[in-house]
């Protein structure tokens, strides 16, 4: 059986499902966002792709700040809602307990197991989306989401997204330790 084409518009999945937080006209707004990735180690930066038609774009560009909030599986309905309706017409922030950190202009969601507060560093304009790169100024979690002082993916129980089939998923089982599982191969 040989390889077949999967087409050009493919997605590497699973992608984390997040809620992007912005202030638009001084009001908190949240939108569901799947195109998120770490970009640099030091300083720590994160990038996100956002369609230019989204209401949240104004908030990022006006304030030069944003938050990335990682909802748990328990938040699937509220998270999906934030991806269906626009903040132009809907007060999505009313779904959550909103809080602010150091930057004061990057609204975060208290119910999310992890929130990242970011200062915009770079905007890359693509044909339909902007790719925003922000320095992570602070992160917020609770002790119950840690194991041995580190974030525990099973305790966080994040939502994952697969596209183009548009399904939400959960995290599976750990299958090995990074930078360790392949040590025994020792190929010369």
ABEGO torsion letter per residue (X at the ends): XBBBBAEABBBBOBBBBBBBBBBBGGBBBBBBBABBBBABAOBBBBBBBBBAABAAAAAAAAAGBBBBBBBBAAAAAAAAAAAABBAAABBAAAABBBBBBAAGABBBBAABABBBBBBBABBBBBAABBBBBBBBABBBBBAAABBGGBBBAAAAGBBBBBOAAGBBBBBBBBAEBBGAAAAAAGBX
